[in-house]
Amino acid sequence: MDILIWIIFGAIVGWIASMIMGSSGSLVWDIVIGIIGAVLGGWLMSFFGQGGVTGFNLYSFLVAIFGAVVAIAIVRAFR
């Protein structure tokens, strides 16, 4: 059940990040970018001395969105 919640969390985060960056993608793309964004955001926040994704809460949601926006920017830079 936890994995299902994290996939939904990733989909929501990926969708919001896609809207922020103005990119359109499929549901699968949104899920993948949301999950990658959560990992990347957690890593970036720990690099700056803050906590990463700590669970299903607002702070983790914002960290994941930040990471997903950075991930989309990286993908665009390579295209």
C-alpha angles and dihedrals in degrees: 000000000000092000090054091053091049091050090052089046089051092049093052093046092046092048093050092046090050089052092049093049094041095237126136122216142154125270090259090053090050092050093048095046090046093053093044088046092054091052093044093045091050091050093047093048092050088049088058092047098257131115120271128215104333102175141300100327141110095268092053090046091055092045090051092049090050091051093046092051089051090048092052090049090052092049090050091050091057094047 
